């Protein structure tokens, strides 16, 4: 058989370079933000007087309770951020869930630290966008040439 060349369409979806870069950014910022939340949680757990609370806030919990919640979310962000950087597919979904939980938690954290909470909510929204729009496939090539291998020459059979 002679060499045959056929054109094979590449069906891989295109990956936005912005989304790919933002996914790496999301993994790193999840780890950094999670570490910051864990540090803030230690401050709330060890010394509740460190944070000042607005009077008569609807969602007023003990600062130590908020500290433990922030610690768990922070450690979850760090762990999932590591796996996002490793390219694990399940980590994208877990990252979206943990970032959404972090955004909601920081909404309730507004009276304790308003600017920090707003900053973290904004970063969580970026993390959710990056992880939701990122697909781990290379950008498609227009067309590629597929070559079939020639059949090996037949050797004479001797008896």
Protein Blocks (a to p, Z undefined) as FASTA:
>chain_A
ZZdddddddfbdcddfklmmmmmmmmmmmmmmmmmmmmmmmmmmmmmmlpccdehifklc
cfklmmmmmmmmmmmmmmmmmmmmnopaklmmmmmmmmmmmmmmmmmmmmmommlmmmmm
mmmmmmmmmmmmpccdddddfbdcdddddddddddddZZ
